Amino acid sequence: MWSKCTGASLVLLLCAATLRAEELGEEGFAQSGDVKIHYATMGKGPLVVMLHGFPDFWYTWRDQMPALARHFQVVALDLRGYNKSDQPKGVENYTVDKLVGDVDAVLHHFKQDKAVIVGHDWGGMIAWSFAMAHPEKTDRLIILNLPHPRGMLRELANNPEQQKNSSYARAFQEPDAAGKVKPEFLVFWVKEPEARKKYLEAFKRSSMEGMLNYYKANYPRAPYKTEREFPPVKCPVLMFHGLKDPYLLAGALNDTWKWVEKDLTLITIPEAGHFVHRDAAPFVTKRMVSWLVQEPDK
């Protein structure tokens, strides 16, 4: 199932990713209950499902997809509420169990029993949650700038700096928040001019209410229940964390190893921010590919 990859071949993969970044395969839809989930896919082989965060869409993985597609079938989703996926109304349609169900529907759509799950930000929360709910369907887990939910709860309860830096989430939880958020505001982090145009188009297609419902339905509120138990993650985990992330502080990474039953690889990148896979794209892509294609322990 897995192939070995030399350092030289990784360089070739990254060059190919640069050359083919705009050629990101076929698009389609998976049915999750009454909700259609849009995806872009390329490559053949074991399934890798990639989940973006806020504010983002499937195109965020444009550097990683071509490199991974040399070994895997890569499927990058638009989360519900975003871009070309359906945008159901109501906070109750954005709870974690519904979001996990969307990933499960994608596995069913591609007739796969298990997959590698990759997630950034809210996609990372969904990835953690999917691995906990469906350990038998989670081959490996790659998390980018989203600490384990237990670590986040601890920091929200005990770290005044994290409480302060989460004030944006409190604003998003206000009833009238969606009316104050414009697509033009949400492209602030996209550095490339041509990509920024694509993002603006995607956000204009998206539901501002749906995007903020992730916070209303799932972001912890005080008083924080730090004693809450989470099922152990039973698969190997690779984590990337840009240390200049102003929203999710690195203190929440402590003790992650206590909540993972297999090997945990944590890579911190000092000069990268919240969008670590964009800020350090060549490095993240190289390490992601090398970790996935190595021969797994028996």
C-alpha positions in Angstrom: 0.0 0.0 0.0 2.8 2.4 0.8 5.9 3.2 -1.3 9.3 4.5 -0.2 10.5 7.9 -1.3 14.0 9.2 -1.5 15.1 12.7 -0.9 15.8 13.3 -4.6 12.3 12.1 -5.5 10.8 14.4 -3.0 12.4 17.4 -4.8 10.9 16.1 -8.1 7.5 15.9 -6.4 7.7 19.5 -5.2 8.8 20.7 -8.6 5.8 18.8 -10.1 3.5 20.4 -7.5 4.7 23.9 -8.6 4.2 23.2 -12.3 0.8 21.6 -11.9 -0.7 23.7 -9.1 -3.5 24.9 -11.4 -4.3 21.5 -12.7 -6.1 20.1 -9.7 -8.1 17.2 -11.2 -11.8 16.5 -11.4 -14.7 18.0 -9.4 -17.8 16.3 -8.1 -20.2 16.0 -5.2 -20.8 13.5 -2.4 -24.2 13.1 -0.8 -24.3 13.5 3.0 -27.9 13.1 4.0 -29.7 16.1 2.4 -26.4 18.0 1.9 -24.2 17.8 -1.2 -20.5 18.1 -0.4 -18.3 19.5 -3.3 -14.8 18.1 -3.8 -11.9 18.3 -6.1 -9.9 15.1 -6.6 -6.7 13.9 -8.4 -4.5 10.8 -8.3 -5.1 7.2 -7.7 -4.4 4.9 -4.8 -5.3 5.0 -1.1 -7.7 7.8 -0.2 -6.5 11.1 1.4 -9.3 13.4 2.5 -8.3 17.1 3.0 -10.4 19.5 5.1 -9.9 23.3 5.1 -10.6 25.7 7.9 -12.0 29.3 8.2 -12.0 31.3 6.0 -11.0 29.0 3.2 -12.0 26.4 0.6 -10.6 23.3 -1.1 -8.1 25.4 -3.1 -6.0 25.9 0.0 -4.4 22.5 -0.7 -3.2 23.5 -4.2 0.5 22.9 -3.3 0.0 19.6 -1.4 -2.5 17.9 -3.8 -0.2 17.3 -6.9 2.6 16.0 -4.7 0.3 13.6 -2.7 -1.5 12.5 -5.9 1.7 10.7 -7.0 0.9 8.1 -4.4 -2.8 8.6 -3.4 -6.2 9.6 -4.5 -6.5 13.1 -3.0 -9.9 14.5 -2.3 -10.1 18.1 -1.1 -13.5 19.2 0.2 -15.5 22.4 0.4 -16.9 22.1 3.9 -20.7 22.6 4.2 -21.5 26.3 4.0 -18.5 27.0 1.8 -18.1 27.7 -1.9 -19.9 25.0 -4.0 -21.1 22.7 -1.2 -24.6 23.0 0.1 -25.3 25.7 2.7 -28.0 24.5 5.1 -29.7 27.0 7.4 -29.6 26.6 11.1 -26.9 26.3 13.7 -27.9 22.7 14.4 -26.7 21.8 10.9 -23.1 22.6 11.7 -22.5 20.5 14.8 -19.4 18.3 14.8 -21.4 15.1 14.4 -22.9 16.5 11.1 -19.4 17.6 9.9 -17.9 14.2 10.8 -20.8 12.6 8.9 -19.8 14.6 5.8 -16.4 13.0 5.9 -17.9 9.6 6.3 -20.1 10.2 3.3 -17.1 11.0 1.2 -15.5 7.7 2.2 -18.7 6.0 1.2 -18.9 7.9 -2.1 -15.4 6.7 -3.1 -16.2 3.2 -1.8 -13.3 3.2 0.7 -13.3 1.6 4.1 -10.6 4.0 5.5 -8.6 7.1 4.6 -5.9 9.4 5.7 -7.6 12.5 7.1 -5.9 15.9 6.8 -7.3 18.9 8.5 -6.4 22.6 9.1 -8.2 24.8 11.6 -11.9 23.8 11.7 -10.9 21.0 9.3 -8.5 19.9 12.0 -11.3 19.8 14.6 -13.3 17.7 12.2 -10.3 15.4 11.6 -9.6 14.9 15.3 -13.3 14.2 15.8 -13.5 11.8 12.9 -10.6 9.8 14.2 -12.2 9.6 17.6 -15.6 8.6 16.3 -14.3 6.2 13.6 -10.9 4.8 14.5 -11.5 1.8 12.2 -11.9 4.2 9.2 -8.9 6.5 10.0 -5.6 5.2 8.6 -3.5 8.2 9.6 -4.2 11.7 10.8 -2.5 15.0 9.7 -3.4 18.1 11.7 -2.3 21.6 10.9 -2.7 24.4 13.5 -5.5 22.9 15.5 -4.5 21.5 18.9 -6.3 18.5 20.3 -9.7 19.7 21.6 -8.8 18.7 25.2 -5.7 20.9 25.0 -7.8 23.8 23.7 -10.3 23.4 26.6 -7.5 23.4 29.1 -6.0 26.6 27.7 -9.3 28.4 27.4 -10.0 27.6 31.0 -6.6 28.4 32.4 -4.6 30.7 30.1 -5.7 34.4 30.0 -3.7 34.9 26.8 -5.6 32.2 25.0 -8.9 33.6 26.3 -7.9 37.1 25.0 -6.8 35.7 21.6 -10.1 33.8 21.3 -12.1 37.0 21.5 -12.7 36.9 17.7 -14.6 33.6 18.2 -16.8 35.3 20.8 -17.6 38.0 18.2 -18.5 35.3 15.7 -20.9 33.8 18.1 -23.1 36.9 18.4 -26.5 36.5 16.7 -25.9 39.3 14.2 -22.3 38.4 13.4 -22.9 37.3 9.8 -24.2 40.7 8.8 -20.9 42.2 9.8 -18.6 39.8 7.9 -18.0 40.6 4.2 -16.3 38.4 1.6 -13.8 41.2 0.9 -12.7 41.1 4.6 -12.0 37.4 4.5 -9.3 37.4 1.9 -6.9 39.4 4.0 -4.5 36.4 4.5 -4.2 35.3 0.9 -0.8 36.6 -0.4 -1.0 35.8 -4.1 -3.1 38.3 -6.2 -4.5 35.6 -8.6 -5.3 33.3 -5.7 -7.0 36.2 -3.9 -9.4 36.6 -6.8 -10.3 32.9 -6.6 -10.9 33.2 -2.9 -13.1 36.3 -3.3 -15.3 34.4 -5.8 -15.5 31.4 -3.5 -16.5 33.5 -0.5 -19.1 35.3 -2.5 -20.6 31.9 -3.3 -20.4 30.9 0.4 -22.8 31.4 3.3 -21.5 33.9 5.9 -24.1 32.5 8.3 -23.0 29.0 7.6 -19.4 29.7 8.0 -19.9 31.4 11.4 -22.3 28.6 12.5 -19.1 26.5 13.1 -18.3 28.8 16.0 -21.9 29.0 17.2 -22.4 25.3 17.3 -19.0 24.1 18.4 -16.6 26.7 19.8 -16.4 26.2 23.6 -18.0 28.7 25.9 -17.4 29.5 29.5 -17.6 27.8 32.0 -15.2 25.4 30.3 -15.6 21.7 31.2 -12.0 20.7 31.4 -12.9 17.3 32.8 -14.6 16.3 29.6 -13.3 13.0 28.3 -12.4 12.3 24.7 -11.9 8.9 23.1 -8.2 8.1 22.4 -6.9 8.6 18.9 -5.8 5.2 17.8 -3.8 6.0 14.6 -0.4 7.6 14.0 -0.6 11.4 14.0 1.5 14.1 12.3 1.0 17.7 13.5 2.3 20.9 12.0 2.0 24.2 14.0 3.1 27.6 12.9 4.3 29.3 16.1 3.2 32.8 14.9 -0.4 31.8 15.0 -2.2 34.6 16.9 -5.4 32.6 17.4 -4.3 29.2 18.6 -1.4 29.4 20.9 1.2 26.7 21.1 0.6 26.0 24.8 -2.4 23.9 23.8 0.0 21.4 22.2 1.3 20.2 25.5 0.2 16.7 26.6 -1.1 15.8 23.1 0.9 12.6 23.4 -1.3 11.5 26.3 -4.3 11.4 24.0 -2.8 9.5 21.1 -2.2 5.7 21.4 0.2 5.4 18.4 3.2 7.5 17.4 2.9 11.3 17.4 5.1 13.5 15.2 4.9 17.2 16.1 6.6 19.8 13.8 6.7 23.4 14.9 7.6 26.1 12.4 8.8 29.3 14.1 8.2 31.7 11.2 4.9 30.4 10.0 1.5 31.6 11.2 -2.0 30.1 11.3 -2.1 29.1 7.7 1.0 27.0 8.1 0.5 25.0 4.8 0.5 28.3 2.9 3.2 30.1 4.9 5.7 27.2 4.6 4.2 25.3 1.7 7.3 23.6 0.3 8.4 22.4 3.7 5.0 21.2 4.8 4.4 19.5 1.5 7.8 17.7 1.6 7.3 16.5 5.2 3.7 15.5 4.7 4.6 13.3 1.7 7.6 11.7 3.3 5.6 10.9 6.5 2.8 9.3 4.5 4.9 7.2 2.0 7.3 5.7 4.6 6.7 2.1 5.3 4.4 1.9 8.4 5.4 -0.1 11.5 3.8 -3.5 11.7 
